[in-house]
Amino acid sequence: MNLSIKHVSEPLVQRLRARAARHHRSLQSELLAIIEAAAREERRLTPVDILAEVRQIRLQTPGEAVQILRADRDRVTLGERLDRTSI
């Protein structure tokens, strides 16, 4: 099936092309990867699943969890800033 997106701004097209280049993909492949990631079904975690994940990363205190969340948030925020400035 073919999809078409109309009226895409030139700045957005340039950011998408830059993103595709960073991932060593064509623009078409990058767009498909973005759509696949967005459409992926989210897996609902049960309490047992969450406990297994906590044990796997060996969290001992709530403070450790906060540190991990903050580091991940900062990493994502930095990545988003880099995406915006790499035009």
C-alpha positions, 0 to 999 in steps of 0.5 A: 500500500502507498501512503501520501502526506501532503503540505509538509513544510520544508524545515520539517522535510530537512529535519527528516532528511537529516534524521534519515542520514544519521540513521544511514537510511533513505528518507522513505526507510526513515519515514517507515521506521517512524510510522512502525515505531508509532504504530507498535502495540504497547505491551501492558505490564502486569505487576509481576512483569514490573517486579521482574524488571526491578529485580533484573536491574537490581534496584534497592531503593526508590532513590535509585529508580529516581536517578535512572528516570532522571538520567533517561529523561535527560538523555531523551531531552538532549537527543531531542535538542540535538535533533532540532539543532542538526538542520 
